Amino acid sequence: MRENDLMIIENFLENKEEALDIKDEPFEKLMFFYKSALKELETQINIVKDEFKIMYNYDLIDRIDTRIKEPKSIIKKMEKKKCKKTYLNLIDKINDVAGIRIVCTLKDDIFFIRDLIREMSDIHVIKEKDYVTNPKKSGYTSYHMIVEVPVRLTQRTIYVKCEIQIRTLAMDFWASFEHKVKYKTEQEVSKKASKELVTCAKMINKFDTKMVSIKNT
Ligand code: 0O2
């Protein structure tokens, strides 16, 4: 969020340097901004989905998922990032309080959707991470964008950060499986299982590339 937007939120929160309390009213008020931004973004992406289906008879987007990060997960992430648990740090340092996942069929569509988002006049892209071209060590593959979305309040418009994850159905299958067995579990997964997950991610990458070449033949 920009400086001005922070000031507006500050008025709502009264003291943004205050320690974060997930059970308190200011926290709920802050979440209202994220929820509103997510609704706005979901509507825009749904229009793209429907436009391609209806106007071009093409299923560019298979599925759209949205979520507001659980308060406990917000706290955990702040601890991981070693930042003081204040409202200001939440707004500044946690980019994925509001998240949308766009799942498509083909790998090429990821970059096409990315370009469409870059061109949306009222969406400001502030950061991108291309884990499709450069997968994470875990094997995780996805395209991430941090964007600012306008929330039109009665008095004025403020821009709120949202995270967009774009991935294929195959990448999504891998990520949700890995999320269950490894990423979010406290206990260590064996080295063998980790290695096998990386192998599976590479297989999925080959599979995704093959699908594009089949489509283009
Ligand atoms: P959850 O439960 O999915 O919300 P940043 O602060 O923006 O610079 P950030 O957010 O720390 O960076 O990291 P990154 O790499 O952009 O990852 C953000 C999200 O991507 C994660 O959110 C996961 O959803 C997903 N992700 C990243 N790495 C992996 C991985 O190895 N496996 C799986 N399955 N998902 C991954 P959270 O908050 O960690 O989790």
Residues whose N, C-alpha, C, O or C-beta is under 5 A from the ligand:
A	BS01	0O2	K93 N95 S138 Y140 H144 A175 E178 H179 Y183
